[in-house]
């Protein structure tokens, strides 16, 4: 569908209140535009595409192009409810466009994962876990659901947690850092404690591992930091690495991360 300043309001802004509209800002002289255009057209024609494609020639309609600050083409914008919900610039390959659409377009699965995150944020881990299990039963390779469930299970079922993390990273490389944190925390629970060498820091480190196994993160962080104070270099800096792994799992804005980061810095310096 071709759009310009004369029908943009009706065909894009108003229409996007019923169904998302993807606008391809292009020009006939633009080589990358000619590469991207057929990909967008192919995806728009697929069953269940979830969006309507509109094409706007920037040479023929500089007014709308200026309105949306189009300075480089091809530029793609996804409109929903009359607003730009997401965008990208440049001629991406088909696989990347598909991935972008999966993340940008609204869908029931995404909404359910967002609901699960809201349950986690409100401390309803059991409710979140049940919802995520349902999502993964229907969509086994959904990376968002897999990584969130992996976070919830890492203290109770580390092996399944690592398996879910691998599912997430296979589907989307953006989850590699989270997957690594999950893997590191899971490995803490499988550490051979009998082989740990004698040292003033050993008992405190063992206490921290026991708290990890029970999912008592606050206490685990406290004991790991105490172990760092006793011997920063014990078992190849193991306590500090454990704290960093737990910080990565919790996220930088988590209150426990903020609390124990200050304590770790004090122990190190």
Backbone torsions as a table, in degrees:
resi	resn	phi	psi	omega
1	UNK	NA	126.8	178.5
2	UNK	-88.9	133.2	177.9
3	UNK	-129.1	156.3	174.1
4	UNK	-154.2	-169.3	-174.7
5	UNK	-59.4	-25.7	-175.9
6	UNK	-76.0	-26.1	-177.6
7	UNK	-129.9	9.0	-177.2
8	UNK	-60.7	-41.9	-179.6
9	UNK	-59.7	-47.4	-176.2
10	UNK	-74.6	-48.1	-171.2
11	UNK	-82.7	-20.5	-179.6
12	UNK	-113.8	-65.2	-173.1
13	UNK	-64.3	-50.5	179.8
14	UNK	-70.1	-44.3	-178.1
15	UNK	-63.0	-29.5	-177.6
16	UNK	-71.0	-7.6	175.6
17	UNK	-77.6	-19.2	176.7
18	UNK	-98.8	-37.3	-178.9
19	UNK	-154.4	140.0	-179.9
20	UNK	-55.4	140.5	178.4
21	UNK	-117.5	125.5	178.6
22	UNK	-99.1	118.2	-178.5
23	UNK	-103.0	123.9	177.1
24	UNK	-99.9	106.9	175.7
25	UNK	-85.8	119.1	-171.9
26	UNK	-146.3	177.2	173.0
27	UNK	-152.0	152.7	-174.4
28	UNK	-65.9	-27.8	-178.0
29	UNK	-83.3	-7.5	-172.1
30	UNK	-88.2	109.6	-180.0
31	UNK	-59.2	-50.6	178.2
32	UNK	-59.0	-29.9	177.4
33	UNK	-64.2	-38.8	-179.5
34	UNK	-70.8	-22.9	175.5
35	UNK	-77.9	-42.8	-175.3
36	UNK	-77.2	-36.6	-175.0
37	UNK	-51.5	-50.8	-179.6
38	UNK	-62.7	-31.7	177.8
39	UNK	-65.0	-47.0	179.7
40	UNK	-62.9	-40.3	-179.9
41	UNK	-65.0	-40.2	178.7
42	UNK	-63.0	-46.1	-177.8
43	UNK	-67.2	-35.3	-179.9
44	UNK	-67.8	-26.4	-177.6
45	UNK	-87.6	-9.3	-179.1
46	UNK	-71.0	149.2	177.1
47	UNK	-60.9	135.7	179.8
48	UNK	69.1	28.0	-177.4
49	UNK	-57.8	-37.4	176.8
50	UNK	84.6	5.1	178.3
51	UNK	-154.5	162.1	173.4
52	UNK	-107.9	136.4	-179.6
53	UNK	-95.1	130.4	174.2
54	UNK	-124.8	138.3	-178.4
55	UNK	-115.9	130.3	-179.4
56	UNK	-123.8	119.0	178.7
57	UNK	-79.8	115.3	-175.1
58	UNK	-67.6	-27.3	176.7
59	UNK	-69.7	-37.4	-177.7
60	UNK	-82.1	-21.3	-178.6
61	UNK	-135.7	71.8	178.2
62	UNK	-67.0	-22.4	-178.2
63	UNK	-64.8	-51.6	179.6
64	UNK	-68.0	-36.1	177.9
65	UNK	-60.1	-43.3	178.9
66	UNK	-67.5	-36.6	-179.6
67	UNK	-58.5	-36.4	-179.0
68	UNK	-103.8	17.7	172.3
69	UNK	56.2	42.8	179.1
70	UNK	-78.7	111.7	-178.8
71	UNK	-114.8	-14.9	179.9
72	UNK	-143.1	139.8	179.5
73	UNK	-127.3	155.4	-0.2
74	UNK	-69.2	143.7	174.0
75	UNK	-126.6	136.6	-176.8
76	UNK	-123.6	130.1	178.4
77	UNK	-127.7	136.3	177.2
78	UNK	-102.9	119.7	179.9
79	UNK	-102.9	136.1	174.0
80	UNK	-143.5	131.4	-177.5
81	UNK	54.5	36.0	175.7
82	UNK	80.1	3.3	-177.5
83	UNK	-123.1	153.2	175.1
84	UNK	-74.9	118.2	-178.4
85	UNK	-95.5	-28.1	179.4
86	UNK	-165.5	164.7	-178.2
87	UNK	-162.2	161.6	169.8
88	UNK	-151.0	161.7	-178.8
89	UNK	-125.0	139.6	176.3
90	UNK	104.2	165.5	-177.6
91	UNK	-90.4	91.6	178.1
92	UNK	-78.8	150.9	173.5
93	UNK	-68.6	162.1	-174.2
94	UNK	-56.2	-42.1	-177.8
95	UNK	-61.4	-39.1	180.0
96	UNK	-72.2	-35.5	177.1
97	UNK	-64.9	-42.1	177.9
98	UNK	-59.4	-44.8	-179.4
99	UNK	-63.8	-41.1	178.8
100	UNK	-61.8	-43.6	179.4
101	UNK	-63.5	-40.4	179.4
102	UNK	-59.2	-38.1	-179.5
103	UNK	-78.4	-34.6	-172.2
104	UNK	-85.3	-36.9	-175.2
105	UNK	-76.4	140.7	175.5
106	UNK	-70.0	142.2	173.9
107	UNK	-157.1	162.4	-174.2
108	UNK	-63.7	-39.0	-178.9
109	UNK	-63.3	-44.7	179.3
110	UNK	-61.1	-41.4	179.5
111	UNK	-63.2	-37.3	-179.5
112	UNK	-70.5	-35.8	175.5
113	UNK	-66.2	-39.2	176.8
114	UNK	-64.4	-37.3	176.0
115	UNK	-63.3	-40.3	179.0
116	UNK	-63.7	-41.2	177.7
117	UNK	-62.5	-39.9	178.1
118	UNK	-62.6	-37.5	177.8
119	UNK	-66.3	-40.4	176.4
120	UNK	-61.0	-45.0	-178.9
121	UNK	-63.2	-28.1	179.4
122	UNK	-94.8	13.7	175.8
123	UNK	70.7	22.2	175.6
124	UNK	-102.5	70.6	-177.1
125	UNK	-63.8	-37.8	-179.2
126	UNK	-63.9	-43.3	178.1
127	UNK	-64.5	-40.6	178.7
128	UNK	-63.8	-43.5	-179.2
129	UNK	-61.3	-44.8	179.8
130	UNK	-62.0	-41.9	-179.9
131	UNK	-66.2	-41.5	-179.6
132	UNK	-67.8	-36.5	176.4
133	UNK	-60.8	-40.1	178.0
134	UNK	-65.0	-42.4	179.6
135	UNK	-61.6	-45.3	-177.4
136	UNK	-72.4	-25.1	174.9
137	UNK	-64.8	-35.5	179.7
138	UNK	-88.2	-33.6	-177.8
139	UNK	-133.1	80.1	-172.2
140	UNK	-59.4	-23.4	-176.0
141	UNK	-105.3	16.2	179.2
142	UNK	-68.6	115.0	-173.0
143	UNK	-69.0	-37.7	-179.6
144	UNK	-63.5	-43.9	178.3
145	UNK	-67.3	-40.3	-177.6
146	UNK	-64.2	-44.5	-176.2
147	UNK	-72.0	-35.2	179.6
148	UNK	-68.6	-42.0	177.6
149	UNK	-66.7	-36.3	177.3
150	UNK	-60.3	-40.3	177.1
151	UNK	-61.8	-40.8	-177.5
152	UNK	-70.1	-30.9	-173.8
153	UNK	-95.3	-7.8	-167.8
154	UNK	-60.7	-30.2	179.8
155	UNK	-87.8	-23.1	-176.6
156	UNK	-99.0	-35.1	-177.8
157	UNK	-142.3	73.3	-174.0
158	UNK	-59.1	-34.5	-178.9
159	UNK	-66.0	-45.8	178.2
160	UNK	-67.7	-34.9	178.2
161	UNK	-58.6	-45.7	179.1
162	UNK	-65.8	-37.1	177.5
163	UNK	-62.0	-44.6	178.7
164	UNK	-64.7	-38.0	178.7
165	UNK	-62.9	-37.9	177.8
166	UNK	-66.2	-37.9	176.2
167	UNK	-59.2	-44.0	-177.6
168	UNK	-64.7	-45.9	-176.9
169	UNK	-71.3	-29.8	176.8
170	UNK	-65.9	-35.3	-179.6
171	UNK	-81.3	-32.0	-175.8
172	UNK	-153.9	114.7	-177.2
173	UNK	-64.7	-15.3	178.8
174	UNK	-63.0	-18.9	-178.2
175	UNK	-91.2	7.0	-179.1
176	UNK	-59.4	-48.1	179.7
177	UNK	-59.4	-43.5	178.6
178	UNK	-64.4	-39.7	179.3
179	UNK	-63.2	-40.1	179.9
180	UNK	-65.0	-40.0	177.9
181	UNK	-62.9	-43.1	178.6
182	UNK	-62.0	-43.6	179.4
183	UNK	-61.4	-44.5	-178.3
184	UNK	-64.2	-42.3	180.0
185	UNK	-68.8	-39.1	178.1
186	UNK	-62.9	-40.0	-179.1
187	UNK	-66.5	-29.8	177.2
188	UNK	-57.8	-35.6	-176.3
189	UNK	-78.2	-12.1	-179.2
190	UNK	-110.0	10.5	-178.9
191	UNK	-66.3	140.4	178.2
192	UNK	-76.9	97.8	-174.1
193	UNK	-71.6	-29.1	-178.9
194	UNK	-64.8	-27.4	-176.4
195	UNK	-86.7	-3.4	-179.6
196	UNK	-67.2	131.0	-176.7
197	UNK	-71.3	155.4	175.9
198	UNK	-66.0	140.8	-178.7
199	UNK	-175.4	153.5	175.5
200	UNK	-56.3	-25.0	-178.8
201	UNK	-87.2	-9.4	-171.0
202	UNK	-61.5	-50.7	-175.2
203	UNK	-62.1	-41.2	179.8
204	UNK	-65.8	-38.6	177.7
205	UNK	-64.2	-41.0	178.3
206	UNK	-64.6	-38.7	176.4
207	UNK	-60.8	-41.1	179.3
208	UNK	-63.0	-42.9	178.8
209	UNK	-61.9	-38.5	179.2
210	UNK	-63.9	-40.0	177.8
211	UNK	-66.3	-37.5	176.3
212	UNK	-59.7	-45.2	-179.1
213	UNK	-61.7	-24.6	178.7
214	UNK	-97.7	1.5	179.1
215	UNK	73.9	17.3	179.1
216	UNK	-90.6	81.6	-169.0
217	UNK	-66.7	-40.9	-179.2
218	UNK	-58.7	-49.2	179.6
219	UNK	-66.3	-37.4	178.8
220	UNK	-61.7	-46.3	179.2
221	UNK	-61.8	-41.1	179.4
222	UNK	-59.7	-44.5	-178.8
223	UNK	-72.1	-37.7	177.4
224	UNK	-63.2	-42.3	178.7
225	UNK	-64.2	-39.7	176.9
226	UNK	-62.2	-37.4	177.5
227	UNK	-65.4	-37.8	176.4
228	UNK	-61.6	-41.4	179.6
229	UNK	-62.2	-37.8	-178.4
230	UNK	-72.7	-40.8	178.7
231	UNK	-161.9	96.5	-177.9
232	UNK	-53.9	-34.7	-171.3
233	UNK	-96.2	8.4	-178.3
234	UNK	-59.5	131.9	177.7
235	UNK	50.1	51.0	176.3
236	UNK	59.7	46.2	174.6
237	UNK	67.1	31.1	-171.2
238	UNK	-63.5	-40.1	-176.3
239	UNK	-67.0	-43.6	178.7
240	UNK	-62.7	-42.8	179.1
241	UNK	-62.1	-37.5	178.6
242	UNK	-65.0	-41.5	177.9
243	UNK	-61.7	-45.0	-179.9
244	UNK	-61.8	-40.4	179.1
245	UNK	-63.6	-41.5	179.0
246	UNK	-68.4	-37.9	175.0
247	UNK	-59.2	-45.0	-179.4
248	UNK	-63.0	-38.2	179.1
249	UNK	-66.2	-43.4	-177.0
250	UNK	-74.7	-34.8	-175.4
251	UNK	97.7	152.2	-173.7
252	UNK	-66.2	-23.8	-177.2
253	UNK	-91.4	-4.8	179.8
254	UNK	-66.1	141.2	-177.1
255	UNK	-62.9	-34.0	178.1
256	UNK	-69.0	-36.3	176.0
257	UNK	-62.1	-47.7	-179.7
258	UNK	-61.0	-43.6	-177.4
259	UNK	-62.7	-50.2	-173.0
260	UNK	-85.5	-16.6	175.2
261	UNK	-62.7	-42.8	178.9
262	UNK	-62.5	-41.2	179.6
263	UNK	-65.9	-39.8	178.5
264	UNK	-64.0	-45.2	179.2
265	UNK	-58.5	-40.5	178.9
266	UNK	-64.6	-39.9	-179.1
267	UNK	-68.6	-33.0	-176.5
268	UNK	-81.5	-34.1	-171.6
269	UNK	-122.2	NA	NA
